[in-house]
Amino acid sequence: MELPETNNPGAVAQNEMMNLLGAYRLQWAGFSDAPVDMFFSVNMPFVVSDTKHGVGLVFSSENIGLFKNQSVLLQYSYKMKFWKGYMGLGLDLGFLNQTFDISDADFTGGGGSAVAGDEYHKDDPMASKGPGGDGNSALTFDAGVGAYYSDDDMFVGLSVAHLNAGTLDFGSDSAELYVPRIFYLTGGYNIPLSNAFYVLKPSTQFRTDFGDFQMDLSCLVEYDKRIRGGLTYRLGDAFVFMVGMDLLSGLRLGYAYDLPVSKMIVSGGSHEVYLRYSFKPEFSKKNKYKSDRIL
C-alpha cells in the first residue's frame, strides 16, 4: 500500500512528485538460505503539451536458496483526469535474470542426502559446469502493464507482472524455467473518524497466477497525516504488524513484522523495512540579477 510502484507501473509518479524509494525484506528469519528481497526505484513526473506522464527505473533482487532473481525495468505511465482524481495507465519493460549457484550445490549425494553416490545427478543439466563452478545464468525479456486510480479518499489498482510469460533457458530442454504471469488487484479507502486527527485506512491486495493465490486484508490508523500503525492478515500465512512515520518533509519510513500462523511458525518471522523520499522536482533556472550595490 505504501509502495504501489513495486507491482503496478500505472502508479509511477502518481503523486506528481519525484520519488526515491527502497525496501528490504528478510523472510523467515532463522532459516538458512531463506528469501531476501531488495527493491529500489526512482520515478518522476513530466508534462508534454499539457498531458501528464511519469517515468521510472526499477531494480529488484531476490535471493532464495541457491537461486538469485534480479530484474531491471523501465517504467512509464500516462496520467489522465478521471472522476475525483487521476488514472495512470502504465507499462514496464526490461529484463529478468536468474542465477543458480553451483558452488553451494551438493551433486555427490552426500551431506545427509538420502541419495547415495553421484549417479542421481550425473545427467543433471544444472550441474553442467560441475561442483565448484561459477554458476549458471539465464536471461529473459520481461514486461508488465497496469492501471492505477487514486484521489484523496481512495485508490484502486489492477496490474499484470511478467505479461510475456518468458522462459529462462539454462541451455537444455530439461533446464528451462517458465515465468508465470502474476495478476494484482489492490484497493483501499480512507475513513475519517470523529476525531479529525485520525483516519482509518482499510485496504486489500489479491494476487494470483491462476495456479495459486494470496490475499492480504489490512487496516491502518493514521494520526495527523504523519504517524500510522496497523495490522494485516495474509490468508493462511501470517499476521503482519506495521508502523510508519513521516520523519521530515517528504521523507517516510516504515517497518513490518510477519508473525506466521502456518507451519512456517517455527521460523523467527519476517522483517521488512522501507524508506521513501518524495519532493517536487525543479528544473527551471531561477533568474539572477546583478546587484549594483556591490561594486
Protein Blocks (a to p, Z undefined) as FASTA:
>chain_A
ZZmmlmomklgoklopacdddddddehihiahiacdddddddddddeehiacdddddddd
ddehjbccddddddddddddehjbccddddddddddddddfklpcfkopnoiabgcjklm
mmgmklmnoghiabdaddddddddddddddfkbccddddehklopaddehiaklcccddd
ddddddddddddfblkbccddddddddehlaccddddddddehhlaccdddddehibccd
dddddfbghiacdddddddfbfklmpgbjadddddddddddfbdcdddddfkbZZ
